[in-house]
Amino acid sequence: MKTHYSKLTIFIAVICLILTLQPGLSDEGPVLNDDGLYQQPWFLQSFMELNEDLVEAKSNGKRFAVMWELKGCPYCKETHFVNFANPEIKNFVKDNFEILQLNILGSKIVTDFDGMKLSERELAKKYEIRFTPTIQFFSEDPNILKNKNPREREVARAQGYLKSEYFLSFFKFVNSRSYEKMTFRMFLKKSS
């Protein structure tokens, strides 16, 4: 038996397929937020209190990280559309980390680990964030963090765009706490 589809039915099916494949329109892909930054739907939704975010991440069995981005940054976009589009990377990061996205030039007020309330821009200066994307990884103990200098609060930092294989390796480096014993370069050599 021959099935006959009208041109309208085929047209509607094609449009629906195109819409579901568009970046930012699915539940799993990045969406453009009000700051003009691409954001993963599974990123941390925060009240911008770093201490609370770290405690929540730890209670969920995850590590806490801050990802700094800038509107129009091509490498930030590539991080979302290439690195996080890879299911292996996305699943590993999503399962093991809570990511708070901040805008290097943003004006949202963030409460730092030491209780200081600063705009995103001021916080970026405090932590000497100069490139986007930059991902900061913090110690798991919030009590230690408040008394340390800003850069000493980090256990690791990924500055600039990392190709997919290095990006995943960096998250594995932090998740395994290998930073306690070796540099990232040593970790890469050991892993190869």
DOLOZA-548240 format. One record per residue (C-alpha): residue number from 1; chain; x, y, z. Coordinates in Angstrom, 2 decimals. Layout:
<recs>
{NUM,"A",{X,Y,Z}}
...
</recs>
This chain:
<recs>
{1,"A",{0.00,0.00,0.00}}
{2,"A",{1.37,3.38,-1.02}}
{3,"A",{1.37,6.13,1.57}}
{4,"A",{0.76,9.57,0.23}}
{5,"A",{2.12,12.56,2.17}}
{6,"A",{1.02,16.02,1.29}}
{7,"A",{3.61,18.69,0.57}}
{8,"A",{2.39,20.57,3.65}}
{9,"A",{2.99,17.56,5.93}}
{10,"A",{6.51,17.11,4.60}}
{11,"A",{7.20,20.86,4.91}}
{12,"A",{6.03,20.88,8.56}}
{13,"A",{8.14,17.81,9.37}}
{14,"A",{11.25,19.43,7.85}}
{15,"A",{10.69,22.68,9.78}}
{16,"A",{10.25,20.76,13.05}}
{17,"A",{13.48,18.84,12.38}}
{18,"A",{15.40,22.05,11.62}}
{19,"A",{14.09,23.73,14.79}}
{20,"A",{15.11,20.82,17.01}}
{21,"A",{18.64,20.86,15.57}}
{22,"A",{19.18,24.61,16.10}}
{23,"A",{21.73,25.45,18.82}}
{24,"A",{20.12,26.70,22.00}}
{25,"A",{16.66,25.32,21.26}}
{26,"A",{17.03,21.89,22.83}}
{27,"A",{17.09,21.07,26.54}}
{28,"A",{20.65,19.80,26.26}}
{29,"A",{22.34,22.50,24.20}}
{30,"A",{23.58,25.95,25.18}}
{31,"A",{21.21,28.89,25.28}}
{32,"A",{22.03,32.57,24.97}}
{33,"A",{21.36,34.30,28.30}}
{34,"A",{20.53,37.95,29.05}}
{35,"A",{24.25,38.83,29.31}}
{36,"A",{24.88,37.57,25.78}}
{37,"A",{26.73,34.49,27.06}}
{38,"A",{26.02,30.94,25.99}}
{39,"A",{25.00,28.87,28.97}}
{40,"A",{24.50,25.15,29.48}}
{41,"A",{21.07,24.32,30.94}}
{42,"A",{22.77,22.19,33.61}}
{43,"A",{25.02,25.01,34.90}}
{44,"A",{24.48,26.02,38.51}}
{45,"A",{21.59,28.42,39.13}}
{46,"A",{22.98,30.49,41.97}}
{47,"A",{22.13,33.23,44.45}}
{48,"A",{25.73,34.38,43.80}}
{49,"A",{27.09,33.36,47.19}}
{50,"A",{30.26,31.40,46.49}}
{51,"A",{30.48,29.82,49.93}}
{52,"A",{26.94,28.44,49.68}}
{53,"A",{27.55,27.22,46.12}}
{54,"A",{30.66,25.35,47.21}}
{55,"A",{28.85,23.76,50.19}}
{56,"A",{25.95,22.74,47.94}}
{57,"A",{28.30,21.24,45.35}}
{58,"A",{30.11,19.27,48.06}}
{59,"A",{26.82,18.01,49.53}}
{60,"A",{25.94,16.75,46.03}}
{61,"A",{29.28,14.91,45.81}}
{62,"A",{30.65,17.38,43.26}}
{63,"A",{33.48,19.90,42.93}}
{64,"A",{32.79,23.63,42.55}}
{65,"A",{34.16,25.68,39.66}}
{66,"A",{33.62,29.18,38.28}}
{67,"A",{33.68,29.67,34.51}}
{68,"A",{34.42,33.25,33.43}}
{69,"A",{33.16,34.32,30.02}}
{70,"A",{32.68,37.44,27.90}}
{71,"A",{29.98,38.36,25.41}}
{72,"A",{31.25,37.79,21.87}}
{73,"A",{34.23,35.68,22.97}}
{74,"A",{34.73,33.14,20.15}}
{75,"A",{36.58,30.70,22.42}}
{76,"A",{33.81,30.81,25.00}}
{77,"A",{31.34,29.92,22.26}}
{78,"A",{33.61,27.11,21.06}}
{79,"A",{33.80,25.74,24.59}}
{80,"A",{30.00,25.41,24.56}}
{81,"A",{29.47,24.26,20.97}}
{82,"A",{32.50,21.96,20.66}}
{83,"A",{33.68,20.81,24.09}}
{84,"A",{30.35,20.63,25.92}}
{85,"A",{28.69,19.24,22.77}}
{86,"A",{30.84,16.13,23.19}}
{87,"A",{28.69,13.74,25.30}}
{88,"A",{31.72,12.24,27.07}}
{89,"A",{32.91,15.67,28.21}}
{90,"A",{29.45,16.99,29.05}}
{91,"A",{28.53,13.91,31.08}}
{92,"A",{31.81,13.83,33.00}}
{93,"A",{31.65,17.53,33.88}}
{94,"A",{27.92,17.45,34.64}}
{95,"A",{28.30,14.39,36.90}}
{96,"A",{31.32,15.65,38.84}}
{97,"A",{31.17,19.46,38.92}}
{98,"A",{28.87,22.36,39.66}}
{99,"A",{29.77,25.17,37.27}}
{100,"A",{28.89,28.77,38.10}}
{101,"A",{29.12,31.00,35.03}}
{102,"A",{30.22,34.59,35.60}}
{103,"A",{30.66,37.50,33.21}}
{104,"A",{34.13,39.08,33.37}}
{105,"A",{32.52,42.51,32.74}}
{106,"A",{29.27,41.77,34.56}}
{107,"A",{27.50,43.85,37.18}}
{108,"A",{25.72,41.15,39.18}}
{109,"A",{26.69,41.24,42.84}}
{110,"A",{28.60,38.17,44.06}}
{111,"A",{29.45,37.36,47.68}}
{112,"A",{33.01,36.03,47.77}}
{113,"A",{34.23,33.32,50.16}}
{114,"A",{35.47,36.01,52.56}}
{115,"A",{32.04,37.69,52.69}}
{116,"A",{32.93,40.64,50.44}}
{117,"A",{30.14,41.68,48.07}}
{118,"A",{31.53,42.66,44.67}}
{119,"A",{30.29,43.02,41.11}}
{120,"A",{31.37,40.26,38.75}}
{121,"A",{33.82,42.73,37.17}}
{122,"A",{35.34,43.59,40.56}}
{123,"A",{35.54,39.92,41.52}}
{124,"A",{37.32,39.15,38.23}}
{125,"A",{39.90,41.83,39.07}}
{126,"A",{40.28,40.50,42.60}}
{127,"A",{41.09,37.02,41.24}}
{128,"A",{43.23,38.43,38.40}}
{129,"A",{41.00,36.94,35.68}}
{130,"A",{42.34,38.34,32.41}}
{131,"A",{41.28,35.85,29.74}}
{132,"A",{38.05,34.20,28.70}}
{133,"A",{37.19,31.49,29.08}}
{134,"A",{38.89,30.95,32.43}}
{135,"A",{37.77,28.20,34.78}}
{136,"A",{38.67,28.38,38.45}}
{137,"A",{38.59,25.23,40.57}}
{138,"A",{38.39,25.66,44.33}}
{139,"A",{39.28,23.67,47.42}}
{140,"A",{36.42,21.67,48.87}}
{141,"A",{36.69,23.17,52.36}}
{142,"A",{34.91,26.55,52.59}}
{143,"A",{36.34,27.23,56.07}}
{144,"A",{39.89,27.27,54.68}}
{145,"A",{38.99,29.51,51.75}}
{146,"A",{37.78,32.59,53.60}}
{147,"A",{41.17,33.19,55.26}}
{148,"A",{43.32,32.68,52.17}}
{149,"A",{44.37,35.22,49.56}}
{150,"A",{42.17,35.01,46.43}}
{151,"A",{44.63,33.13,44.18}}
{152,"A",{45.50,30.70,47.00}}
{153,"A",{41.83,29.62,47.16}}
{154,"A",{42.15,27.91,43.80}}
{155,"A",{43.49,24.40,43.45}}
{156,"A",{43.72,24.79,39.66}}
{157,"A",{42.93,27.24,36.88}}
{158,"A",{42.31,26.64,33.17}}
{159,"A",{43.01,29.87,31.26}}
{160,"A",{41.92,30.26,27.68}}
{161,"A",{40.43,27.73,25.31}}
{162,"A",{41.47,24.10,25.69}}
{163,"A",{40.88,21.63,22.87}}
{164,"A",{38.42,18.88,23.75}}
{165,"A",{40.93,16.22,24.80}}
{166,"A",{42.81,18.65,27.07}}
{167,"A",{39.58,20.13,28.37}}
{168,"A",{38.33,16.74,29.55}}
{169,"A",{41.78,15.88,30.92}}
{170,"A",{41.83,19.10,32.96}}
{171,"A",{38.53,18.23,34.62}}
{172,"A",{39.83,14.71,35.31}}
{173,"A",{43.04,16.23,36.73}}
{174,"A",{40.99,18.27,39.21}}
{175,"A",{38.45,15.57,39.98}}
{176,"A",{41.19,13.05,40.85}}
{177,"A",{42.97,15.68,42.99}}
{178,"A",{46.12,15.06,40.96}}
{179,"A",{47.01,18.74,41.46}}
{180,"A",{48.13,17.70,44.96}}
{181,"A",{50.95,15.60,43.48}}
{182,"A",{51.77,16.98,40.05}}
{183,"A",{51.30,19.67,37.44}}
{184,"A",{48.76,19.35,34.65}}
{185,"A",{51.58,18.74,32.15}}
{186,"A",{52.85,15.86,34.26}}
{187,"A",{49.31,14.52,34.47}}
{188,"A",{48.98,14.60,30.68}}
{189,"A",{52.28,12.75,30.22}}
{190,"A",{51.30,10.14,32.79}}
{191,"A",{47.87,9.72,31.16}}
{192,"A",{49.23,9.16,27.62}}
</recs>
